[in-house]
Amino acid sequence: MSNPHYQRLGGDQGIRRLIDRFYDLMDNDPDYYGIRKLHPADLSGSRDKLYWFLSGWTGGPQHYTERFGHPMLRQRHFPYAIGDAERDQWMACMRRALHDSGHDDALQAEMLAAFRRTADHMRNQAG
């Protein structure tokens, strides 16, 4: 299955730039404290895992699957309390990261729609 988003996001370097911006924002902006506290103090492992996942999810190399098998996103996130607030913070942080990475409006809208569906699916708490 071909997914053009990997190339449109700038391939390997573009995905890494996006993920680094996302985690830099999460780590430094108090608006994202709710999701930051769900992560370990050292974000390097989280950065790698999201980079590996997004690489494959957008149509690039399947780094995550090669390392860990099927992503099983909901199951892997179940230990963390994720409600509407956490979903919304994650989405706001990713929206800023996409914007700051200089992607065109159409690509940002496509990616945010896809992220929104996934983020909705990750919720495991009411409200």
Secondary structure, DSSP 8 states (H G I E B T S, - for coil): ---THHHHTTHHHHHHHHHHHHHHHHHH-GGGHHHHTTS-S--HHHHHHHHHHHHHHTTS--HHHHHHSS--HHHHHTTS---HHHHHHHHHHHHHHHHHTT--HHHHHHHHHHHHHHHHHH--S--
